[in-house]
Amino acid sequence: MNRMTKLLMSVGLMLIAGAAAAHPGHGVHTHSDFLSGLLHPMLGIDHLLAMAAIGFWSIRQSTVMKNGAPLFVVGGMILGAVLAWSGLNLSGVETGIAMSVLLAGVLIATMAKLPTVVGGTLVTLFMITHGYAHGAEMTAGASLFSYLAGFVVATLAITFVGRRLGELMLRADNRVTRALGGVVAVVGGVLAAG
């Protein structure tokens, strides 16, 4: 079995395992606020796909966008969490999360290159919804700083894994990249219809 087949099978298995619910990791309670924050992004297929897809997509962008993507992702996450913690009621969060997965898949499938201002704004807006969900679902009485540190570390890790996958795919046939983007978009569509 070649490397590309293994990679695509791994992605497929991840999608099958977690596609039943947008947020299977919600309600994860640990004895560590840091660990709770760390696990939340890793246990939801929507969060995993959005962050990894943005990292993947960013590799084909301008140098500024490629290098800035992790900052846009983390900045959006923190802003969204702060909005939740401030008590602001942001409607349509689940739809926004699902649409971010769908649109990130479309960006990959079309190999769209966007100006940094447009790409950075889009990524930040995507991640505000994810950050809001993380902030709203923080366990009552948890340490804000520890929980925030946990999900920032997880967010960066997932984004950098996506970037690494994107770097590997630069050597692959563009049809494989487009197909992978299509799979991510379809999962986003299923989550949105959900």
C-alpha positions in Angstrom: 0.0 0.0 0.0 1.5 3.3 -1.0 1.8 6.4 1.2 -1.0 8.3 -0.5 -3.4 5.4 -0.2 -2.6 5.1 3.5 -3.1 8.8 4.0 -6.5 8.8 2.2 -7.6 5.8 4.2 -6.6 7.5 7.4 -8.6 10.6 6.6 -11.6 8.5 5.6 -11.5 6.5 8.8 -11.3 9.8 10.8 -14.4 11.1 9.0 -16.4 8.0 9.5 -15.5 7.8 13.2 -16.6 11.3 14.1 -19.2 12.4 11.6 -22.2 11.3 13.6 -22.3 14.5 15.7 -20.8 17.9 15.2 -19.5 18.1 18.8 -18.9 14.7 20.3 -16.3 16.1 22.6 -18.7 18.5 24.4 -19.2 17.8 28.0 -15.7 16.3 28.4 -14.9 16.7 32.0 -11.4 16.1 33.3 -9.6 17.1 36.4 -7.6 19.6 34.5 -8.9 22.8 32.9 -5.9 22.7 30.6 -6.7 19.2 29.5 -10.4 20.1 28.9 -9.4 22.9 26.7 -6.9 20.7 24.9 -9.3 17.9 24.2 -12.3 20.0 23.1 -10.9 20.9 19.6 -9.5 17.4 19.1 -12.8 15.5 19.8 -15.1 17.3 17.4 -14.8 16.4 13.7 -15.9 19.9 12.8 -13.1 21.6 14.7 -10.5 19.1 13.5 -11.5 19.5 9.9 -11.8 23.3 9.9 -8.4 23.9 11.6 -6.6 21.2 9.6 -8.2 22.4 6.3 -7.2 26.0 7.0 -3.6 24.9 7.6 -3.7 22.7 4.5 -5.1 25.5 2.3 -2.7 28.2 3.7 0.3 26.4 2.2 -0.6 27.4 -1.3 -1.2 31.1 -0.3 1.1 34.1 -0.4 4.0 34.0 2.1 2.3 36.5 4.4 -1.0 34.5 4.4 0.9 31.2 4.8 2.9 32.5 7.8 -0.1 34.4 9.2 -2.7 31.7 9.0 -1.9 30.2 12.5 -2.2 33.7 14.0 -5.6 34.3 12.2 -6.8 30.9 13.5 -5.8 31.5 17.1 -6.9 35.1 17.0 -10.4 34.2 15.8 -10.6 31.4 18.4 -9.7 33.7 21.3 -12.0 36.5 20.0 -14.9 34.0 19.8 -14.2 32.6 23.3 -14.1 36.2 24.7 -17.5 36.9 23.1 -19.0 33.8 24.8 -17.4 34.6 28.1 -18.7 38.2 27.9 -22.3 36.8 27.8 -23.0 37.9 24.2 -25.5 35.6 22.6 -24.2 34.7 19.1 -26.9 33.0 17.1 -26.2 30.5 14.4 -22.9 29.2 15.9 -23.4 25.6 14.8 -24.3 26.6 11.3 -21.3 28.9 11.2 -19.1 26.1 12.3 -20.5 23.7 9.7 -20.2 26.4 7.0 -16.6 27.0 7.9 -15.8 23.3 7.3 -17.7 23.4 4.0 -16.1 26.6 2.7 -12.6 25.5 3.8 -13.1 22.3 1.8 -14.2 24.4 -1.2 -11.1 26.6 -0.9 -9.0 23.4 -1.0 -10.9 21.8 -3.8 -10.7 24.9 -6.0 -7.2 25.7 -5.0 -8.3 29.3 -4.5 -5.6 31.8 -3.8 -6.9 34.8 -1.9 -5.3 38.2 -1.0 -4.1 38.1 2.5 -6.7 40.6 3.7 -9.5 38.6 2.3 -8.1 35.2 3.4 -7.1 36.4 6.9 -10.5 38.0 7.4 -12.3 34.8 6.2 -10.2 32.6 8.4 -10.7 34.8 11.5 -14.5 34.8 10.9 -14.5 31.0 10.5 -12.7 30.6 13.8 -14.8 33.1 15.8 -17.7 30.6 15.6 -15.4 27.7 16.8 -13.9 29.9 19.6 -17.4 30.9 20.7 -18.4 27.2 21.0 -15.3 26.5 23.0 -15.9 29.4 25.3 -19.6 28.7 25.8 -18.9 25.1 26.7 -16.2 25.7 29.3 -17.1 23.9 32.5 -18.4 26.3 35.2 -15.7 27.3 37.6 -12.9 26.3 35.3 -9.7 28.4 35.2 -10.1 30.7 32.2 -6.4 30.9 31.6 -5.8 27.2 31.8 -8.7 26.3 29.5 -7.7 29.0 27.0 -4.1 27.8 27.0 -5.3 24.2 26.3 -7.5 25.0 23.3 -4.9 27.4 21.9 -2.2 24.6 22.0 -4.7 22.2 20.4 -5.7 24.7 17.8 -2.1 25.4 16.8 -1.2 21.7 16.7 -4.1 20.8 14.5 -3.4 23.8 12.2 0.3 22.8 11.9 -0.6 19.1 11.1 -2.9 20.5 8.3 0.0 22.6 7.0 2.3 19.6 7.0 -0.2 17.6 5.1 -0.5 20.5 2.7 3.2 20.5 2.2 3.2 16.7 1.5 0.4 17.2 -1.0 2.3 19.8 -3.0 4.2 16.9 -4.5 1.0 14.9 -5.2 -1.3 15.1 -8.2 -3.6 18.2 -7.9 -6.6 15.9 -8.4 -5.9 14.2 -5.0 -5.8 17.7 -3.3 -9.1 18.6 -5.1 -10.7 15.4 -4.1 -9.6 15.8 -0.4 -11.1 19.3 -0.5 -14.3 17.9 -1.9 -14.5 15.3 0.9 -14.1 18.1 3.5 -16.7 20.2 1.8 -19.2 17.3 1.7 -18.6 16.7 5.5 -19.3 20.4 6.1 -22.5 20.1 4.0 -23.6 17.1 6.0 -22.9 19.0 9.3 -24.8 22.0 8.0 -27.8 19.9 7.0 -27.6 18.1 10.2 
